[in-house]
Amino acid sequence: MPPAKSSYVCLPCRASYKLPFSFHPLKGPREYGRRCPRCTRELIHVGAAFAPPPRRDTNAWRALSVVLHAGIRFHMGCCDGPGWRPRTLREVKERAAFARRTGEPLRQALLRRDL
């Protein structure tokens, strides 16, 4: 059986790659310091359920950058997938304003579907 593949992202290049991901039952996931083939910066592991935005959509990539820097990833759940994630900069700004207004952590506010 071939190894499972997971998505890795390079934010400066706005590129996504599906690469093999290995998991040891006792040691956990093994990261190998994956590098972007374009710029040689380290790739960010985002999970198997990630769908990248088009490269020309800079606002979607900026929104993705905020989501990833908040520590949110796109890993598969049991049956329902990774759940809702903001895909536009407007959705990110609305949730950031909500987080400032209510005192809720940004990470939790970004995962809210409705405000």
N, C-alpha and C positions, 0 to 999 in steps of 0.2 A: 504494500500500500504506500503510495507516495506521501511525503510529508504535507501537512496542512499548510495553506498559504494565508498570509495575513497582509493587510495594507500598511504601507509605510509612506510618509509624506515628507517632501522638502518644501517648506513654505517659501523661501526666496525664489526658487525655480517654478513654484506652483505646479509641482509634478507629484504624481502618486504611482507607487509601484507595488505589485503583489509579489511577495517574496516568501520562501519557506520559513515556517516558524516551528521551532522545536520546543517541546515541553517535557521535562523530566518529572515523573510522579513525586519524587522526593525532594528534588532541588528546585522545582518550579520552572518558569520560562528561562530559556538561555538566549541572551542577546549577544550579538557578535559585533556591535559597533558598526552597523550598516551605514554605508556612505552613499551619497547621491552620485550617480554616474556623470552628472553635468557639472556640479560645482564642488564636489567632494566633501560637502558638509555632512554632518551626521543626520540621518533620517529619524523622524519621529514615528514610533509605532502607534498606529491609531486603531487597530482592530480589524477583524474580518468583515464586519458589517458596514464598512465605510464606502460611501459613493462620492467620488470627488466631483467638485464643481468644474465647469469648463475653465480652461486655462485663461481665457480672455475675460472672465467675470471677476474683476479685481475686488469688488465689494463682497462677493461670496467668499473669496480667499481671505479677506480681512476678517470677516465674521468667523471663519474657521480658525484663524490664528488666535482670536480671543477665546474661543471655545477650548482649543488645545492648551493654551497657556493657563487656563483655569483648571486644567487637570481632567477634563472630560474626554473620554475615549468612546469608540464605537464598537464595543465588544458585543457578541451575540448573547442574548439572554436564553432562558430555557426554551420558551415557545414564542415570545413576542418580539424578539430582536432587541436592538439597543435602546429603543424608546425614542422620544422626540428630541430633536436638537435644532437650535436656531440656524437657519440657512442664509439669512440676509442680514446686512448690517443694521437695518431698521429694527429687526427683531432683537438683536443684541443690545442696541441702544435703549430700547423700551425696557428690557429686563434689567439692564444696568441701572437705569433710573429708578425702577421699582426696588432694586436691592438697596440703593442709597436711601430711598424714602422710608422703607420699612426696617432697615437694619438686617435684612436677611443676607446670608453669604452669597456672593456673586455666583458661585458654583451651583448652588441650589436654585437661584433665580433663573439661571440660563437653562435649566432643565424643565422649567414650568412651561406647559403648553399654553395655558390661558392665564392672563393676569387679572 
